[in-house]
Amino acid sequence: MCKTCGCAADTQQLWLQFKKTGRAPDLQALRDGLLSAPGVLQATLDTIDAEFSQLVLDFHPQHTTQQELEQLVAAAGYTPQSVELRQLEHKHGISSFIKRIFRQ
């Protein structure tokens, strides 16, 4: 956590793309399940096009790893078509300042 603003400074993002199958897996249930995993801060589910969906996980690498998250996805019965890990750039802005005020 950033000492200046209290934001998640060392947060990483894991991008997973899933191809829709004939049985149309419930990605919303996967998203909700991953939100309860340790270190997961946010999970966003988007539809890319008629064939692909994308799940983006913001997580703390100190609490969980990319491999652990991928194992949770595999245990739920999903196989991502592509996986990408991104390091988020830490920026201080007015929204961080406002969050800090209301947190006190």
Secondary structure as the mmCIF struct_conf table of DSSP 4:
data_model
#
loop_
_struct_conf.conf_type_id
_struct_conf.id
_struct_conf.beg_label_comp_id
_struct_conf.beg_label_asym_id
_struct_conf.beg_label_seq_id
_struct_conf.end_label_comp_id
_struct_conf.end_label_asym_id
_struct_conf.end_label_seq_id
TURN_TY1_P TURN_TY1_P1 LYS A 3 CYS A 5
BEND BEND1 CYS A 7 CYS A 7
TURN_TY1_P TURN_TY1_P2 ALA A 9 ASP A 10
STRN STRN1 GLN A 12 LYS A 19
TURN_TY1_P TURN_TY1_P3 GLY A 22 ARG A 23
HELX_RH_AL_P HELX_RH_AL_P1 LEU A 27 LEU A 35
TURN_TY1_P TURN_TY1_P4 SER A 36 SER A 36
BEND BEND2 ALA A 37 ALA A 37
TURN_TY1_P TURN_TY1_P5 PRO A 38 GLY A 39
STRN STRN2 VAL A 40 THR A 47
BEND BEND3 ASP A 49 GLU A 51
STRN STRN3 PHE A 52 PHE A 59
TURN_TY1_P TURN_TY1_P6 PRO A 61 HIS A 63
HELX_RH_AL_P HELX_RH_AL_P2 GLN A 66 ALA A 75
TURN_TY1_P TURN_TY1_P7 ALA A 76 GLY A 77
BEND BEND4 GLN A 81 GLN A 81
STRN STRN4 SER A 82 GLN A 87
HELX_LH_PP_P HELX_LH_PP_P1 LEU A 88 HIS A 90
HELX_RH_AL_P HELX_RH_AL_P3 ILE A 94 ARG A 103
#
